[in-house]
């Protein structure tokens, strides 16, 4: 299991699901995730950091954490 931190962009929201794009490899396509697993404040275009099996919204303009 790969537990390295990843950054996703919310491509679209469709009802109870959000479709995320991995920023490092967008060619992999969308990843469908139940909105119940994501922060409530997400919108299309939000950047999410996935680490330790949790998603967090990345603040606009905040420096990236060291990987």
C-alpha positions as CSV (number, residue, x, y, z in Angstrom):
1,X,0.0,0.0,0.0
2,X,1.4,3.4,-1.0
3,X,1.0,5.8,1.9
4,X,3.1,8.7,0.5
5,X,1.3,12.1,0.5
6,X,-0.6,12.9,-2.7
7,X,-2.2,16.1,-4.0
8,X,-5.5,15.9,-5.8
9,X,-7.7,18.5,-7.5
10,X,-11.5,18.2,-7.3
11,X,-12.4,18.0,-11.0
12,X,-16.2,17.8,-10.5
13,X,-18.8,17.1,-7.9
14,X,-21.8,14.9,-8.8
15,X,-24.3,14.4,-5.9
16,X,-22.7,12.3,-3.2
17,X,-19.5,11.8,-5.1
18,X,-16.5,13.9,-6.1
19,X,-14.1,13.1,-8.9
20,X,-10.5,13.8,-8.1
21,X,-7.5,14.1,-10.4
22,X,-4.0,13.2,-9.1
23,X,-1.9,16.3,-9.8
24,X,1.3,14.3,-10.3
25,X,-0.4,11.9,-12.9
26,X,-3.6,13.4,-14.4
27,X,-3.3,10.8,-17.2
28,X,-4.5,8.2,-14.7
29,X,-8.0,9.7,-15.0
30,X,-10.5,10.5,-12.3
31,X,-10.8,8.9,-8.9
32,X,-14.4,8.7,-7.6
33,X,-14.6,9.4,-3.9
34,X,-17.7,9.5,-1.6
35,X,-18.2,13.1,-0.4
36,X,-18.7,11.7,3.1
37,X,-14.9,11.0,3.1
38,X,-13.9,14.5,2.1
39,X,-14.0,17.9,3.9
40,X,-17.4,19.5,3.7
41,X,-16.1,22.8,2.3
42,X,-14.7,21.4,-1.0
43,X,-15.8,22.9,-4.3
44,X,-14.8,22.1,-7.9
45,X,-11.2,23.2,-8.3
46,X,-10.3,22.7,-4.6
47,X,-6.8,21.2,-3.9
48,X,-6.8,18.3,-1.5
49,X,-3.8,16.7,0.3
50,X,-4.3,12.9,0.9
51,X,-2.1,11.7,3.8
52,X,-2.5,9.0,6.4
53,X,-5.8,7.9,4.9
54,X,-7.3,11.4,5.3
55,X,-8.1,14.2,2.9
56,X,-7.4,17.9,3.9
57,X,-8.1,21.1,1.9
58,X,-4.9,22.8,1.0
59,X,-5.0,26.5,1.7
60,X,-4.6,28.8,-1.3
61,X,-1.2,30.2,-1.4
62,X,0.1,28.1,1.5
63,X,3.6,26.6,1.0
64,X,3.6,22.9,0.2
65,X,4.9,20.6,2.9
66,X,8.1,18.8,2.4
67,X,7.5,15.3,1.0
